[in-house]
């Protein structure tokens, strides 16, 4: 049976464009798997919101993400999880250790960015990036950590230093051994330019990861799937969609309870549907089996 990193590598090497919905706990992981997702993603911004109730301003660390990852990977039966590793949480040595920690949590891959630490959400103003040598050093350290993880190198330089800086950084990331590239905020023109530069410099294709996050505005805007696929994008992450939907539904339910004493007709899952999702019938069958010492079936 293939490992989660091997499964994620297959997705990156294939011809399809694969969507990775964002999950943040065992219930959302099970829901994504039930929907037929071929992989999922785990966002640092979402982990910060759910675990700490604070915005994505560098409050979470690798240990926080790894701990939450174990809640997700434990119910996915090998479905690959691509996790946010922010800046690696320090210099190259910390990035190397982060890769090892994430692998131990059962993750399939990570994306590692070039912001200064502490970082800011990629869609906020006021970002700053480290020098290209330091950024590439983080990537190389993660690649050489021996974790087996898929290493996605992300740059936030587009809104800070422009497209020329993005090209320079992506060339350095490819040389450092990154399995895929992730240009935050990139449109089709930027992805095409980076892809052409990498092919010219390294004589090979490096797949791209693209971000469809509501934090950056309406997700319907930007390149469509066919265009992204033609540009070499193989994974599209949707890091915050699930949390935003859950938060809206929970808010409506709580408002109704406070106003009328019950949740009324607010959208929500039936209790039986939830317990079926959690495999209550299967667990009860096991309970029955183990309660009877002569039942050897």
N, C-alpha and C positions, 0 to 999 in steps of 0.2 A: 504493500500500500504506500502511495506517495505521501510525502510530508507536506505540511502547509506551505513552506517556502517553495518546494518543487511545484506545487499546484499553482502558486502565484507566478512562478517563472513561465509555466506553460501559458498562462493568460497573457503575459507580456510578449511572448514569442509568437502567439497566434495571430490570425488575421482579423479577429473580431475586436470590436470596441465593447468593453465590459464595464458595467456600472456597479460601483461599490457603495451601497447605502451606508450611512453612518449609524452605528449602534453604540450603546453606552452601558448596557447591563444585560443580564441573562434573558430577560423577557424580550427586549428589542432584538437581541441576537437570534432568538428562536423565531421571532416574527419575520426577520429578513430571510432566514433559511427557509421558512415555510413559503415565502413569496417566490422562492426560486433563485435568490441571489447566488452568484457564483463566487462571491467574496464580499467582504464588508470592510469598512474603515472605522477607525477609532480616533476621534479628534481630541486634541489637547484643549481646545476652547470648550468643547462639550464636557470633557472631564472636569475642567475648572468650574464650569457652571453647575454641574450635577453634584460633584463631590464637595466643593467649597463654597458655592454660591457667589463667586467673584468672576469678573471678566478676565479675558485672556491677556493678561499683562505679566506673565512669567511667574505666576503663583504656584503652578504645579511643577513637579519634577519627574524624572524618569521612574522613580519608585512608585509614585502615584499612578502613572499610566500603566506600569507593569501590574500593579495590584488590581486595577480595574480590568486589565486585559485577561487576567485569570478568570474573572467572572464571565467573560465573553467566550473565550476559547474553550472553556470546559463544557459548553453545551452545543458546540458547532460541529463536532465529529470531523475535524480536519479541514473544514471550510476556511480558506485563508483570510487572515485579518492583517490589513495594512494599517500601522499605527503611526501617529504623530510623535516624532522625537524632538520637536522644537529645534533648538540649537545644539542638541547633544548634551545640554546642561553643563556647558563649560568649554574646555579646550578639546584638543584631539584625544587626549587620554580619557576624558569623560565620555566623549562620543563613542570610543571603543568599548568602554564599560557598559554604556547604555545598550549597544547592540547585543552584548552578551546577556544582559539582564532581560531584554525583550525576548530573546530566543528562549530563555528559560521559562518565560511566561507563556510560551506556545504560539507566539506571533509569527506571521509569515514574512513580514517586511516592515520597514520603517521609512519615513521621509524626514530628511535632515536638512535644516535650512541655514542660511548664511547671515541671519540677523545677529546683532550684538546681544549679549545676555545682560540683564533680563530682556526678553523679547516682547514684542507687541503683536496683537492679532494682525494678520497680514492685510486686513482691510482697513486698518486704522492709520491715520496720519501720524507723522513723527517717527517713522521707522528709521533705523540705521543699520547698515550692513558692515561686517568685518571685511578686511582685505581679502583679495582673491586667494592668496597663498594660505591664509588661515582657514578660509572656507573649504578649499580643496583638501587641506590637511585633515579636517574633520571627516570628510567623505572617505579619504584613504584609510583613516584609522578605523572607521566603521566597516569598510570593506575587508580589511585585514584582521578583523577581530576574531575570525574563525567561527562565527555564529551560524553561517549558512543563510542568514537572512537576505532577502532582496533589499538592496540599498537604493533608495530613490533620493537623488540630490535635488534639493529645492533652492531656488534663488528668489529673493524678494527685491532684487536690485532694479527691476524695471521702473518702479515708481520713484526710486531714489536717484539712480545714476543713468537711467536710460537703456536703450536696446543694445548699444555697443558693449556696455558692461555686462549685460546678460549673456551675450555671445561669448565674451571672454571667459566668464565664469562657467558656462556650460561646457566649453572646450576643456577647461581645467577639470571639471567634474568627470567628464568622459575619460580623460587621461588617468584620473585617480581610480577608475574602475567602477563608477556608478552603473547600476543596472538599468536605470531610467532617469529621465530628467523631468523637472517640475518647475515651470516658470509661473510664479504667482501673478495673476492679473493679465496673462498673455492672451492676445487675440490670435487669429489665424496667421496674420502677417508675421508676427514675432516668432511663432512656432515654426513657420516655414523657413524663416531666416536662420534660426538656430539649427534646425535639422540639416539644412544645406551646408552650414559651416562645419558641423560635426562630420558629415559624410566626406567633405573635402579634406578635413584634417586627419581623420582617423580611418577613412575607407570603410566605414560600416554604419549601419543604422543603429541608433539608440532610441528605444521607445520613449514616449512621453506619457506623463500623468497629467490630467487636467482637472481643475477644481470648479465644480458647479455648486457654489455656496451662496445661500441667500444673504450672507453677510456682505457680498459684493454687489447686491442688487438683484433684480428679477432674473431667475435662472433661465427664463426663456430667451433672454438676450445672449448674444455671442454666437460662435460657430455651432452649427448643428452636428449631429452624430456623423453623418456622411462626410462632412468636411473634415472633422477631427480625425476620423479613421484614415482618410487619404493623407493627412499630414503626419501620420505615425503615432497618433495617440492611441493607446491601448487600454488605459484605465481612466475612468472618470469617477471622481469621488464626490459624494453628496454628504458632507460631514455633519451638517446641522439640520437637515430636513426633518428627520425623525423627532429630534428634541423639540423643534418649533411646533410640529403638529401635536405632540404629546402635551406641551405646555399650554397650547390654545385649548385643547380638549379639557385638560385639568382645570384651567381657569374658568371655563364655562360651567363645569360641574360644581366647583366651589362657590361660584357666584350664585348658582341656583339653590344650593344648600343653605347659604346664608339668607337668601331672600325668601325662600319658601319652605325650608325645612326638609327638602329632598332634592335629589338630582334631576327629577322630572324627566323630560324628553331629551336631555343633552346627549350627544353621541358618545357611546361607550360600548365596550365589549361585554357580551353576556358572561356571567360568572362561569358557566359551563364551558364556553369557548376558551376562556383563559385556563381553566384547569385541564382541559384537553390539550392545550398548547404545552402545558407543563408536564404532560404525560401522567396525569393522575390515574387513568385506568391501568396503565402498565405498572405503576408503582403499587397499586392495590393488588394486582395479580401476584406480584413478587411477595407482598406482605402475606398474602394467603398461603403461598407456597412455603415460605419459611416458618409460618406458624404451625404447620403440620409436619412433624418430623418424619412421617412415613411417606409423604408426598415426594417422590423422586422424579416426577415428571419435569 
